[in-house]
Amino acid sequence: MLWIHIGMPKAGSSSLQAYLNANGDLLSRHNIMYMKTGRHEEEERKVPLVSHNTLAKQMRENWKNVEENLFNRYLNEYNENRSKECIISAEMFFGHRLAPLKEKLTDHIDDPINIVIYLRRFSDFLESDYKQRAKKARQFTNAHRYAKNALKFAKTDESYLNFSAMFEEIKSDIPNAVIHPRIFLKEDMTGGDIISDFLTNLEVPIDEIVLPESPINRSLSRVSSEALGLFAAKGSGINNRLHQRLDSALQNAEDGKFFAKGDVLLPDEANELNEVLEEKNKAVLQEYFPDRKRLFPSVEHNKGFPLRGDTTELDRLKETVREILKIQHRFRKGS
């Protein structure tokens, strides 16, 4: 049986993929196979990939420059392990038509196709989206305008964060697929984590799942993300590899002042946005979650984190820049 995990961006995909990649013995004991084709190209890469994002990227590019025997390798590996629960995982599948995947791969598999999608609360997703863009200098507006635009799109663009439309596209592209949406909220996941939630659904006993001690991709504050963006901007003299190291080092900082949640959208903005999108996704609620009153609970502001526009923003930005410069200096000293 084939399971395709489509990770909504910033919904725990990296943590799940890293765990699946590192715990082959656990998976093997429970008749699970995290497919290696497209990830472990040992002859070409010294570091194995933990996800199938390359496959998703190639699919989005309509298979340009794909090696001739790639799909035969996928199918051969699947057929050798078809008695197992075989998994492909990529967040880059999210939001893209899967018809090319059907033509090249799923059409050649007679077994059931299961698609697992973790859905993140709309405002939380947009907050993470802003921070990701900001720290890579891909955000060409400020958080205030970003929030206004998000609400505008939610009200005027029928396809914007419309899970119902996305699921209908999946059903059209891969008619024999069964969709398994999951809610990406700690209180709604078995064991409070995507790793334990995903694996217990494949009948792995929860007491055998030892979660990582440290989370992957901790949530930097908006100000910290914007500070990192200054080092990614054109003309900064920082290449992509060094920027990634700076990002990783800042995420590993022990000082909690570099981390925050709920600091992109104001609580009123987040709740209005969520209400509009809840209405848009009523069909998903009724079909897949009939016992829930709504997909996601309302947002409550965590008073431990400063809201957007508070008077300490500039000071916090300067402090983060100084910290990044210290990290950069340590890197250069160690090289």
N, C-alpha and C positions, 0 to 999 in steps of 0.2 A: 504494500500500500504506500502511496506517495503522499507526503504532507508538504505543502508549500507554505512557509511562514512569510507573510508579507508584513514587514514591520512599518507601521506608521512612524515617521521620523520622530525621534526623541521619545520613543515608547519602549525603552529597554532592550532594543534589538542587539546592541553591541554586547550587553551583559549576557544575554541568552546565547548568542553566537560564540562568544569566548568560552562559555561554560560547556557548550556542546563540543567544541573543538578540543577542550582540555580533558574531557571526561569520557573518553572512548570506552574504557573498561566498564564504567557504570552503564552506559548505553548498551554495550554488547550483552551484559548480563540480562538485560530486559528486552532483547531482540529489537533494538533500535539502531539505525545506521544513519549517521550524519554524513551525507554523501560527499566524497572527496573530490570527485571530478570538478574542475573549475576552481578548486581551492588549493589543493596540494600539488602544485607543479614543481616538484623538488628539483627537477633538472634545470628549471629556469629561475626559480626563486629560492633564496636562502631562508626566507621567512614565509611560512605557509599563511595563506589567507584564512580568516576565520569565517567569512561569509561568502555568499554566492553573488555578491554585487557585480562582479565582472560579467556574469551571465546576464544579469538584469540590464547592465549598461549595453552589452552587445545586442540584447533584444530591442532596446530603445533605439539603437542605431540600425535596426533592421538587418542585423547579422553581417554588417560590413567587416571585411578583413578577419572573419572567423576561420580558424583552422578547419580543414576539410573533415576531419574525423571526430570533431568535438562531440557531436550529438550521438555518434555511434558509441563513444566512450561513456557518455551519460547513460545511454540505454543499456550498454553492456554491464555497467556497474549496477544499475537498477535490477536488471534481470538476474544477476548473480545473487542479489539480496532481496528479491521480491517477497520472500516470506517474512521479511522484517518491516518495521515501520521506518520508511526511508524519508529523510528530511532534506529539503532545500530551503535556505533562509536568506532573504535579501530585503532590506528596507527600500532599495531602489526600484522594486516592483511597484511600490505604492504610487497611486495616481496615474498609472500608465496602462494602456490597453495590453491584454495578455494574449491576443490572437496570434502573434508571432511565436509565442511559447507553445501554443496548442499545435500549430503546424509542425514545429520542429521536434517537440518532445511529447507532450501529453497525448497527442493523437496516436502515438505508438505504444501507449501503455494501456492495457486492458483492465487493469485494476482500478479501484476507486481512487479519485483524486480529492484530497481534502485541503482546503485553504483556510489557514488560521490567520486572523487579523486582529491585532490588539488596537482598540480604539481609545484615544486619549481625549480627555476633556478639551473642548474647543479652545478655551482661553489659555489652558496650559500649553497646548500645542503651539498656539500663536506666540506665546511668550518665548518658548524654546526656539521657535523659528526666527524670531527677531534677534535673540542672543547669538544664534549660530551665524546669522548674516552679519551682525555687528562685529563679532570678533574676527571675521575673515574680511572685513572691509567691503562687504557686498551689500550693505544696507545704505541706501542713498537718501535716507530721510531720518528724522529723529523719531523717538518712541511715541511722542504725542501724535505726530502725523500718521505713523504706522497704525496706531490704535484707531484713529478716525477712518483710515482707509479700510481697515479690516471690517469695521462695522458697516461701512458703505457697501463693500463687496458682499457681505453676508446678507444684506437687505435687497440688493439689486441683481446679483449674479446667482442664478438658480443652481449652478454646478458647484459653487463655492462651499467646500467642506460638506458636500452632500453625500453621505455614506450610502443612502438609498440608491442614488444614481450610479455610484461606484460599484455596488454589489450587482446591479442590473447589467452593467458592462461586463463584469466577471462572468455572470451566468451566460451572457451572450457569447463571450469569447471562448469559454471552456464549459460547454453545456453539461458535461458529466461531473462537474465539480460540486462538492458540498462545502458551503461556506460556514465557518465556525468563528463568528466574531466574539471577542472577549473584551471586557472592560479593563482598561489599564488604570486602575486605582488600587492602592494598597489594600483597602478594606474589602475589595471585591476579588482579589486574587488569592488562590490557595497558598497559604504560607506567607501571604503579604508580599510576594515577589514573583516576577514574570518567570523566573527559572523554575521554581517549585510549581507554579501554576501550569506551565506548559508541560512539564514532565509528568505531573500527577495525572494529567488528562491522557497521557500515554501509558497510564497504569504503573508508573514508577512509584514505589512507596515513599511517602514524604520523609520518613525517618532515614532513608538512604541518601537523601539530597543534602549535601553539605554546601551551604551558600558561601560565596567569597566574603572575606572579612571586610574588604573595602569596596565601595560601589565604583562602577566604571562611569566616567562622564558625569561627575558631580555638577550640580547646577550653579555655575558662577552667577554673581549678581549682574544686573544690566550694566552697571557702571564698570565692573571688571571686564565684561565682554567688550564694551566700547573702548576701554583702555587697550585691550589686546588688539582691537581693530586699528589703533594708531600705528602698531608695529607691523601690521599687514598691508597698510596702504602703500600705494605706488610711491616710490622714492624713499621709503623708509630704510632701504638697504638690508632688509631681513628677508631671506628666502623662505620658501614654504616649509622646508625641513626644520629650520631653526624656529620658525613660528610655531610649528606643531610641538616642538620641545618646550617652548615657553608656555604654551597652553597647558601641556601636560604637567609641567612643574607648578604652575599656578593652581591647577586643580588639586594637586597633592599638598598644597599649603595647609598647615595646621591651623592658621588663624582664621576663625570663622567670618571675619569682616569682609572676605572676598566672595562670600556666597550669600545668595538670597533667592527667594521665590516670591512671585506676586508683585514684582516691581516694574513690570512693563505696562500692563493695563491697570488702570485704577479699578477698585472693586465695582463701582457702578458700571464702568465700561465693560468689564468682564461679564457681569451678570446680564447686562442687556444683550451682549453678543451671544452668550450661551442660550438665552431665551429664544432669540431669533433662530438659532441653529437647531435647538431642540425641536422647534415647530417644523423646521424643514426635514428633520429626520424621524418624524413620527412613525413612518412606515417601518423603519428598522426596529424601533422600539416595540411595535406591535408584533412583528414577525419573529424576532429573535429574542426579545426580552419581555414577554407578556406579563411577567410577575413584577416588573419594575414600573414605578410611576413616571420616571424619566430616565434618560440615559445616564446623566451625570448630576450630582448634587450641586446646589448653588455654591458660589465662591464665598468663603469667609476670610477676611484679611488676617494674616498672621502679624500681629502687632510687633513681633520681634524684628520684622524687616521694614525698612523705610519705604514709603510710597514714592512713586515717580514725582519728581519736582520738589523734593524736600530740600531744605537749606544746606544740607551737608554734601550734596552731590559733587560739587567742584572739589572739595577737600578729599572726598573718597576717590575721585578720579586721579588726583595728583598722587595720593598714597599708593594706589594700584600701579601707576606708571613707575613710581620709584621702586616698588617691589619687583616689577618686571625687569627694570634696569639692573637691579641687584642679581637677579637670576641670570640675566644675559652676561653679566660680568663674571659670575661663577663658571658659566659654560666656557667663556673665552680663556679664563684662567686655567681651567682643567684641560683645554685642548692642546 
